[in-house]
Amino acid sequence: MSVLAKDEELERLLAKAEHTSEGLTALFYRFAHAVADHIQLTAEYLPRIRAACEYWVKEDPSAKGIALLSEALGNYYSTRFDRVTQPAEEAILLLSPSGNKDLIGSAHMVIGVNYRSLGEVDDAVEHLLLGADMIDPKGPMAVYACYCFYQLAEINVYINDNEAAKHHYLKAAEMAESVNQQVPLFRAYNGLGNLHMAQGDMEEAKKYLDLALSFSEMTASQTSRGLCDLGNYYIKLGAYDEAIAHLEKSYAQRMHAQLEDAASTSLISLAEAKIASNRTDEAIADLTEALSITEK
């Protein structure tokens, strides 16, 4: 079992849940934060959290809601998108009497991001706005409020509403900075960098892409994504040696972290930079490898 398959705080909260139902909400909060950064924790902890919640259902009616919300969240991060909406909607019904807006708002958030993954944009916006409105921006689920605004920005980019996208990215960044959350801050800055790059504002693009890579607490997924986007920035500038250097780092990090689909994206951009540098044979090799990854 990998090092990341255990989380000390989750272990502590699960041990506490053996004796009282009072820590179930804190247990969900920790689970929600942990799996957002390390998806592989889902398989280890989701069954144990479900069991802990169901043990206390008779004493605490909201326990079933917390179990269902944990299930919805775990299914989303495990890309089981067909198993997200129903448990999340049931969780909202069960949690409503408690009046816990952080939990209910988190349920709307996960429904919203799931609808976005399914391409249901209008439904996604509806639930993301509800989540953003309900989750306390200074509370224990503040990071999910940031994600609501980030996801709204990504939808704005998709529908070519650039001004709204900029507003929502900046809102997500402002909130993330206020609660010192580096992961959503990375996403917001990276999104702003790509938005400015698409609009041809290369100075602003570079500012935000550099900011996105300036944080210390980043996963390989985030760092490699930032490097890939910076590589694409250098391609647009015609600085192909710089582009190749960044894209090769991105590819290496993604392969090391077993992010093969993402690695194929780095390879495609790498091939583009090499073709522009008259390194055609190397570019063909990169494209061949990218194709072999996508065909697995």
Residue pairs with C-beta under 8 A, 6 or more apart in sequence:
1 44
2 40
4 38
4 40
4 41
5 40
5 41
5 44
6 44
7 30
7 34
7 38
7 41
7 45
9 30
9 34
10 27
10 30
10 31
10 34
10 41
10 45
13 23
13 26
13 27
13 30
14 27
14 45
14 48
14 49
14 52
16 23
16 27
17 23
17 24
17 27
17 52
17 53
17 55
17 56
18 52
21 56
21 59
21 60
21 63
24 52
24 53
24 56
24 60
24 62
24 63
24 66
25 62
25 66
25 100
25 103
26 140
27 49
27 52
27 66
28 49
28 66
28 69
28 70
28 103
29 102
29 140
29 141
31 41
31 45
31 46
31 49
31 70
31 73
31 74
32 70
32 73
32 106
32 141
32 144
33 143
34 41
34 45
35 41
35 42
35 45
35 73
35 74
35 77
36 77
36 143
36 147
36 183
37 183
37 219
38 219
39 77
39 78
42 74
42 77
42 78
43 78
46 70
46 71
46 74
49 66
49 67
49 70
50 67
50 70
50 71
53 63
53 64
53 66
53 67
53 70
54 63
54 64
54 67
55 63
56 63
57 63
57 64
61 94
61 97
62 94
62 95
62 97
62 98
62 100
62 103
64 94
65 90
65 91
65 92
65 93
65 94
65 95
65 98
65 103
66 91
66 95
66 103
68 87
68 88
68 90
68 91
68 94
69 87
69 88
69 91
69 95
69 103
69 106
69 107
69 110
71 83
71 87
72 83
72 84
72 85
72 87
72 88
72 91
72 107
72 110
72 111
72 114
73 106
73 110
75 81
75 83
75 84
75 87
76 84
76 110
76 113
76 114
76 117
79 117
81 114
81 117
81 118
84 110
84 111
84 114
85 111
85 114
85 115
88 107
88 108
88 110
88 111
88 114
89 107
89 111
91 103
91 107
92 104
92 107
92 108
95 103
95 104
95 107
96 104
101 134
101 135
101 136
102 134
102 135
102 136
102 139
102 140
102 141
103 141
104 134
105 130
105 131
105 132
105 133
105 134
105 135
105 141
105 144
105 145
106 131
106 135
106 141
106 144
107 131
108 127
108 128
108 130
108 131
108 134
109 127
109 128
109 131
109 135
109 144
109 145
109 147
109 148
111 123
111 127
112 123
112 124
112 125
112 126
112 127
112 128
112 130
112 131
112 148
112 151
113 124
113 128
113 147
113 151
114 124
115 121
115 123
115 124
115 127
116 124
116 128
116 151
116 154
116 155
121 155
121 158
121 159
124 151
124 155
125 152
125 155
128 148
128 151
128 152
128 155
129 148
129 152
131 144
131 145
131 148
132 145
132 148
132 149
132 152
135 141
135 142
135 144
135 145
135 148
136 142
136 145
137 145
137 175
137 178
137 179
138 178
138 179
142 175
142 179
142 181
143 176
143 179
143 181
143 183
143 184
145 175
146 172
146 175
146 176
146 179
146 181
146 184
146 185
146 188
147 172
147 184
147 187
149 168
149 169
149 171
149 172
149 175
149 188
150 168
150 169
150 172
150 184
150 187
150 188
150 191
152 164
152 168
153 164
153 165
153 166
153 167
153 168
153 169
153 172
153 188
153 191
154 165
154 191
156 162
156 164
156 165
156 168
157 165
157 191
157 194
157 195
157 198
162 195
162 199
165 191
165 195
166 192
166 195
169 188
169 191
169 192
169 195
170 188
170 192
172 184
172 187
172 188
173 184
173 185
173 188
173 189
173 192
175 184
176 182
176 183
176 184
176 185
176 188
177 185
182 215
182 216
182 217
182 218
183 217
183 218
183 219
183 222
185 215
186 212
186 215
186 218
186 222
186 226
187 222
189 208
189 209
189 211
189 212
190 208
190 209
190 212
190 225
190 226
190 229
192 204
192 208
193 204
193 205
193 206
193 207
193 208
193 209
193 211
193 212
193 229
193 233
194 205
194 209
194 229
196 202
196 204
196 205
196 208
197 205
197 209
197 229
197 232
197 233
197 236
202 233
202 236
202 237
205 233
206 233
209 226
209 229
209 230
209 233
210 230
212 226
212 229
213 223
213 226
213 227
213 230
218 226
219 257
220 253
220 254
220 256
220 257
220 259
221 254
221 257
221 259
221 262
223 253
224 249
224 250
224 251
224 253
224 254
224 257
224 259
224 262
224 266
225 250
225 262
227 246
227 247
227 249
227 250
227 253
228 246
228 247
228 250
228 262
228 265
228 266
228 269
230 246
231 242
231 243
231 244
231 245
231 246
231 247
231 250
231 266
231 269
231 270
231 273
232 243
232 269
233 243
234 240
234 242
234 243
234 246
234 273
235 243
235 269
235 272
235 273
235 276
238 276
240 273
240 274
240 276
240 277
241 277
243 269
243 273
244 270
244 273
244 274
244 277
247 266
247 269
247 270
247 273
248 270
250 266
251 263
251 266
251 267
251 270
254 260
254 262
254 263
254 266
255 263
260 293
260 296
261 293
261 294
263 293
264 289
264 290
264 291
264 293
264 294
265 290
267 286
267 287
267 289
267 290
267 293
268 286
268 287
268 290
270 283
270 286
271 283
271 284
271 286
271 287
271 290
272 283
274 280
274 282
274 283
274 286
275 283
